[in-house]
């Protein structure tokens, strides 16, 4: 499978995820050259260099042209695209990933994915139906990156009453006949399961040219790898640690890939909220997803996830790409037991040393305390997802700098910010009136047959 084919396919035909046969390696000399490139030519030029290591078969400079179109100061409000900010006199830095069109870190990858998909569809003279699942930010980011692209239609599944009013408005107020939103009566995991089940129906997938833009699409992970390199190069340090809030494991998986490529990352600090399935695995080796009724509804809703789809990619690396074993664990073992246990394996015993992961979780009170303190001490306002990462990082004694990856601008979670600080963050002018605009969606039960029937009818009419 070529990069281009994996990009258009999204999910593999057997329900698994695509991974590169091997991760490309980057030498110290190449890193130094990239530091100069980032300073002189900017983020888009760096993105082109990183992506070309994964993607072959493109004409000369075609990737460069796409990264230049994706990463502009007009779209991201800053020519740096991902500026890095020191936090007072501490060892913390904040990587600003959320200045894009929808004020979420998802824009970094989605803007490039939109360019890649459009290019590939033009080359093949074909069309695509993107079916995605969102816990809040992926949906709006994908829709804003893909709207108006004549070869692409979008069907987004979101959990009914499980996203913030602003996140909901960002999706449901889009007036584009090629984009529709289904509010599923369930949690994000239900939406994600529906997307995977639809992709497993090979006849349905082929008939409607279905793909995915969740981080199950390898192209999105590859695009996210870039900001780890950019943040490291801008820090000026020899080694760094990254603190990453995560629910679906895509954000921190990109850091894992960057580390495997040779980026000098000391620790990958994985932060969860009360839905701490991933933290449990990295602490005791047991992966036990929760049933939908046991998924906590929290003040960091984009992380209210129990089944972390990208975690499968890491387990594949942990088990040295034993595909049959990975398929067994995520298929029959999880179906029959509800969990799998790798604590007894030599691979898990050497996990910290080999891969650099440490982990922890944060509560609502922890998040509010961090938001309040960072505002009082540094006049920096962070959202509750980012606050999870800060809290977990502070529970460890870390030698050297820690780069915290920002998740979203704080105004998207105004209620939590007001609880922490006593005031609601100001709404950027470009979003004024959004929550009062007309919304359109379809509320549907968590029923695969009904969802597929509705999608088929909508696609025939559009």
ROKE-611014 format. One line per field, with one value per residue (C-alpha): x, y, z. Coordinates in steps of 0.25 Angstrom, whole numbers, plus 2048, in hexadecimal, padded with zeros to 3 digits. Layout:
<nodes>
u = X, ... .
v = Y, ... .
w = Z, ... .
</nodes>
This chain:
<nodes>
u = 800, 806, 804, 7FB, 7F2, 7F2, 7EE, 7E2, 7DE, 7DF, 7DC, 7E1, 7D8, 7D9, 7D6, 7E4, 7ED, 7F8, 806, 813, 81B, 826, 828, 832, 83E, 843, 851, 857, 85C, 84E, 848, 852, 84F, 840, 842, 848, 83D, 832, 838, 83A, 82E, 824, 81B, 816, 824, 827, 81A, 81D, 82B, 824, 819, 822, 828, 81B, 815, 81B, 815, 813, 818, 824, 81F, 810, 811, 818, 80D, 802, 809, 80B, 7FC, 7F8, 801, 7FF, 7FF, 7F1, 7EC, 7F3, 7F5, 804, 80F, 815, 809, 80D, 814, 81A, 819, 821, 819, 81F, 82C, 828, 82C, 81F, 81C, 80F, 80E, 802, 7FB, 7ED, 7EE, 7E8, 7DA, 7D2, 7DB, 7E0, 7ED, 7E5, 7E6, 7F5, 7F3, 7E6, 7EA, 7F5, 7EC, 7E2, 7ED, 7F2, 7E4, 7E0, 7ED, 7EC, 7DE, 7E1, 7EC, 7E3, 7D7, 7CE, 7C6, 7C5, 7BB, 7C2, 7BB, 7C1, 7BE, 7C1, 7C2, 7C1, 7CC, 7D0, 7C2, 7C3, 7D1, 7CF, 7C2, 7C9, 7D5, 7CD, 7C1, 7C0, 7C9, 7C1, 7C5, 7C2, 7B6, 7B6, 7AD, 7B1, 7AC, 7AC, 7A7, 79A, 79B, 7A9, 7B1, 7B1, 7A7, 7B2, 7B8, 7AA, 7A7, 7B4, 7AF, 7A0, 7A0, 7A8, 7A0, 7A6, 79D, 7A9, 7AA, 7A0, 7A1, 79A, 799, 799, 792, 79E, 7AD, 7B9, 7BD, 7AF, 7B2, 7C0, 7BA, 7B0, 7BB, 7C3, 7B7, 7B3, 7C2, 7C1, 7B5, 7BE, 7B3, 7AD, 7BB, 7BE, 7B0, 7B1, 7C0, 7C1, 7CD, 7D0, 7D7, 7D8, 7E6, 7E3, 7E8, 7F7, 7F8, 7F3, 7FD, 809, 804, 804, 812, 817, 813, 81C, 828, 824, 822, 830, 837, 832, 835, 844, 846, 84E, 843, 834, 828, 81A, 80E, 802, 7F3, 7ED, 7E0, 7E1, 7F0, 7F3, 7F9, 803, 805, 80B, 815, 818, 81B, 824, 82C, 82D, 832, 83E, 838, 83F, 833, 836, 827, 81A, 811, 803, 7F7, 7E9, 7DD, 7D4, 7D2, 7E0, 7E0, 7EE, 7F4, 7F0, 7F7, 804, 804, 800, 800, 7F1, 7E8, 7DA, 7D0, 7C4, 7B5, 7AE, 7A6, 7B4, 7BA, 7BB, 7B5, 7C0, 7C4, 7CE, 7C4, 7CD, 7D4, 7C8, 7CC, 7CE, 7D2, 7DF, 7DF, 7EE, 7F3, 7F2, 7FE, 806, 803, 808, 815, 816, 814, 81E, 814, 80E, 801, 7FA, 7FC, 7F7, 7EB, 7E8, 7E9, 7E0, 7D7, 7D3, 7DA, 7D3, 7C6, 7C7, 7CE, 7CB, 7DA, 7E8, 7F4, 803, 808, 810, 817, 825, 821, 818, 823, 82C, 822, 826, 835, 832, 827, 828, 819, 815, 806, 7FC, 7EE, 7E7, 7DA, 7D0, 7D6, 7E4, 7E1, 7DB, 7E6, 7F0, 7E8, 7E7, 7F5, 7FB, 7F2, 7F5, 804, 807, 7FB, 7FA, 7EC, 7EB, 7E0, 7DC, 7E2, 7EF, 7EE, 7EE, 7FB, 801, 7FC, 801, 80F, 810, 80E, 81B, 829, 82E, 83C, 83D, 832, 824, 81C, 80D, 804, 7F8, 7EB, 7E1, 7DF, 7D9, 7CC, 7C7, 7C5, 7C0, 7B9, 7C5, 7CE, 7C3, 7C3, 7D2, 7D4, 7C7, 7C6, 7C2, 7CD, 7CB, 7C5, 7CE, 7C7, 7C7, 7BE, 7B4, 7A5, 7A9, 7A1, 795, 795, 78C, 790, 78C, 78F, 788, 786, 788, 788, 795, 790, 79A, 78F, 787, 794, 798, 78A, 78A, 798, 794, 788, 78F, 79A, 790, 789, 796 .
v = 800, 80D, 81A, 81F, 813, 813, 821, 81F, 812, 817, 80A, 7FD, 7F2, 7E9, 7F4, 7F6, 802, 805, 808, 80A, 7FE, 806, 813, 81C, 821, 82F, 832, 83D, 844, 843, 849, 855, 857, 857, 861, 86B, 867, 86A, 878, 87C, 876, 873, 868, 864, 861, 858, 851, 84E, 848, 83F, 83A, 837, 82C, 825, 828, 823, 824, 833, 83C, 846, 851, 84D, 84A, 857, 85E, 857, 85B, 869, 86A, 863, 86B, 87A, 886, 889, 87C, 87A, 889, 888, 885, 87C, 873, 86C, 876, 872, 87A, 878, 878, 882, 87D, 86E, 863, 863, 868, 869, 865, 86D, 863, 869, 876, 870, 871, 86A, 86D, 85F, 857, 84E, 85A, 857, 84A, 84C, 858, 84F, 843, 84B, 84F, 841, 83B, 845, 843, 834, 834, 83E, 835, 829, 830, 82A, 82F, 82B, 82A, 82D, 827, 82B, 82B, 836, 839, 847, 84E, 844, 846, 855, 855, 84A, 851, 85F, 858, 851, 85A, 85F, 854, 850, 841, 83F, 83D, 83C, 834, 837, 82F, 836, 831, 838, 842, 83E, 84A, 858, 862, 869, 85C, 858, 866, 865, 859, 85A, 868, 865, 868, 85E, 854, 84B, 84A, 844, 841, 835, 836, 828, 824, 81F, 822, 825, 816, 813, 81D, 817, 809, 80D, 813, 806, 7FD, 805, 804, 7F5, 7F4, 7F3, 7F4, 800, 806, 804, 809, 816, 818, 819, 81D, 823, 82F, 82B, 828, 81A, 820, 81F, 82C, 834, 82D, 830, 83F, 840, 83B, 848, 851, 848, 84B, 85A, 85B, 854, 85C, 869, 866, 866, 85A, 84D, 845, 848, 841, 843, 843, 83F, 83E, 833, 82B, 823, 822, 829, 836, 82E, 823, 82E, 831, 822, 822, 82E, 828, 81B, 824, 829, 836, 837, 836, 831, 82F, 82E, 832, 82C, 834, 82F, 834, 82B, 822, 81C, 80F, 813, 817, 80A, 803, 80A, 808, 7F9, 7F4, 7F1, 7F7, 7F7, 800, 804, 802, 80E, 810, 811, 81C, 828, 835, 83F, 84E, 849, 843, 840, 836, 82F, 822, 814, 80D, 813, 80F, 814, 80C, 800, 806, 807, 7F9, 7F4, 7FB, 7F6, 7E8, 7EA, 7EA, 7DD, 7DF, 7D2, 7D5, 7E3, 7DE, 7D4, 7DD, 7E8, 7DE, 7D1, 7D4, 7E1, 7DC, 7D0, 7D5, 7E4, 7E7, 7E2, 7E1, 7E3, 7E5, 7D8, 7DA, 7DE, 7E9, 7F0, 7EE, 7F7, 800, 80D, 80B, 808, 812, 81C, 81C, 820, 823, 829, 82E, 83B, 83E, 84A, 850, 84E, 855, 861, 863, 863, 86C, 876, 875, 877, 883, 889, 887, 888, 88F, 883, 87D, 86F, 866, 85A, 84F, 856, 857, 848, 847, 852, 84B, 83E, 843, 84A, 83D, 838, 83D, 840, 844, 84E, 856, 851, 856, 855, 853, 85D, 856, 862, 871, 872, 87A, 86C, 868, 874, 86E, 867, 873, 87C, 871, 872, 881, 888, 88E, 888, 889, 893, 88E, 891, 89B, 890, 887, 892, 88E, 87F, 879, 881, 87C, 872, 864, 858, 849, 83C, 834, 825, 819, 811, 807, 803, 7FF, 80C, 815, 80E, 80F, 81E, 820, 819, 821, 82E, 82B, 827, 835, 83D .
w = 800, 7FC, 805, 7FA, 7FB, 80A, 80A, 802, 809, 817, 81E, 819, 813, 81E, 829, 82D, 82B, 821, 826, 81F, 81C, 824, 82A, 822, 82A, 82C, 82F, 838, 82B, 825, 831, 831, 822, 826, 831, 827, 81D, 828, 82B, 81C, 815, 820, 824, 817, 812, 81E, 81C, 80D, 812, 81C, 814, 808, 811, 812, 804, 7F7, 7E9, 7E9, 7DE, 7E2, 7EB, 7EB, 7FA, 7FC, 7F5, 7FD, 80B, 806, 803, 811, 81A, 818, 822, 81D, 821, 82E, 833, 834, 82A, 834, 833, 840, 849, 855, 862, 86F, 87C, 886, 88C, 88C, 883, 87C, 86E, 867, 858, 852, 849, 849, 841, 835, 82E, 839, 845, 847, 846, 83C, 831, 830, 82A, 824, 81B, 815, 814, 80C, 802, 801, 7FE, 7F4, 7EC, 7EC, 7E8, 7DD, 7D8, 7D8, 7D3, 7DE, 7EA, 7F8, 804, 811, 81D, 82A, 839, 842, 851, 84F, 847, 83C, 835, 834, 830, 825, 820, 81F, 818, 80E, 80B, 7FD, 7F7, 7EB, 7EC, 7FB, 803, 812, 81C, 82A, 836, 844, 851, 855, 860, 863, 85C, 861, 85B, 853, 84E, 849, 843, 83B, 834, 833, 82E, 821, 815, 80B, 803, 803, 812, 81C, 82B, 832, 841, 847, 853, 85B, 85E, 855, 855, 84F, 844, 841, 841, 837, 82E, 82F, 82C, 820, 81B, 81D, 813, 807, 7FD, 804, 805, 7F6, 7F1, 7F8, 7F8, 807, 80F, 81C, 822, 830, 835, 830, 823, 823, 81B, 827, 830, 827, 826, 835, 836, 830, 83C, 846, 83D, 83C, 84B, 84E, 844, 849, 858, 855, 85F, 85C, 862, 866, 86C, 867, 870, 867, 86B, 863, 862, 855, 855, 848, 84D, 856, 84B, 842, 84D, 84E, 83F, 840, 84B, 843, 837, 840, 846, 854, 85D, 86B, 870, 86A, 875, 872, 879, 87A, 882, 88A, 87E, 881, 879, 873, 880, 886, 87A, 87C, 88B, 88C, 87E, 87D, 872, 876, 86E, 876, 872, 86D, 87A, 881, 879, 882, 87D, 880, 87F, 874, 86B, 85F, 868, 86C, 865, 869, 85C, 857, 849, 847, 852, 849, 841, 84E, 852, 844, 847, 855, 850, 845, 83A, 83D, 835, 838, 847, 846, 83E, 849, 854, 84E, 848, 850, 85D, 85F, 85A, 864, 870, 86F, 871, 86E, 877, 872, 880, 880, 873, 872, 868, 873, 87D, 874, 86F, 877, 873, 865, 861, 86C, 870, 87E, 881, 88B, 88C, 891, 897, 895, 8A2, 89D, 890, 896, 8A0, 894, 88C, 898, 89B, 88D, 88C, 899, 898, 889, 883, 87A, 878, 874, 871, 87A, 870, 871, 880, 881, 87A, 884, 890, 88C, 888, 896, 89D, 898, 89A, 88C, 889, 87E, 876, 875, 869, 86B, 85F, 85F, 85B, 858, 85B, 869, 864, 85E, 86D, 873, 87E, 884, 882, 88A, 895, 896, 894, 897, 889, 87B, 871, 866, 859, 84D, 843, 838, 840, 844, 843, 83F, 84B, 847, 838, 832, 835, 82D, 831, 831, 83F, 83D, 846, 847, 83D, 831, 828, 829, 828, 81B, 815, 818, 813, 806, 804, 807, 7FD, 7F2, 7F4, 7F4 .
</nodes>
